[in-house]
Amino acid sequence: MKLLALLLVCLAVSSCLVVVVQACQGHDQPCEGANGSQGNCCGGMHCQKNDPSWAQGRCYYNPGRK
């Protein structure tokens, strides 16, 4: 019975981690999406890529954009 409870707790924790991984990315975190778009960055930030052909960029604020 204790083994079953431990297994259920492990499953619950792992499912919570999956939700955290899917959350939006914060400032200076890796992002995916078109260069200059919001991509998977949190609101108010955009995905900046030094080379638009790259798969990933970094999330940054751009106060000049609305």
N, C-alpha and C positions, 0 to 999 in steps of 0.2 A: 504494500500500500504506500509506503514511504517512497519507493522507487517511482510509482505512478505520479505521486504528487511532485516529486522532483522533475520528472519529465514534463509535466504540465507547466511548471514554473519556467523551465528552460524554453519551452515553446512560446510562452507569453513574452518573455524577454526578447527572444529573437524576432518575434513579429513586431515589437515596438522598435527595434533597431532598423528594421526594413522601412518603417514609416519615417524615421529620422533621416535615413539615407535619401529618401525621395523628396525631402523638403527643399525649398529654394536655397540657393547659395548666397552667403553674405559677402561683405567687402573683402576683396583680394583673395577670394576663393575660386577654384577652378570652375569654369562654366562650359556649357555646350549650347550652341545656337549660332545664328548668323552674326557676323561682326557688326557691332553697333546695335543689335537687337537686345531685348530683355533676356532672351534665351531662358535658362533656368535660374537666373539671378533673382533675388528678392526685389520687390517693388522699388522704383526709383533708381535702380542700377542698370547698367547695360554690360553686355559681354564684349570685352575689348580683346582683339587679337592683333598682335604685331604683324602677323602674316595671315590674311584671310583664308588661306588654304589649310591652316591648322584646324584640327578637330576640336581642340579646346582653347579657351582663352581665360581671362580673369575678369571677375565682377568688379566694376568701379562705378562710382557716382559720376554723373556728368551734369553739373548745375546749369549748363547752357541749354540742355534739351528739355522739352516738355512732352 
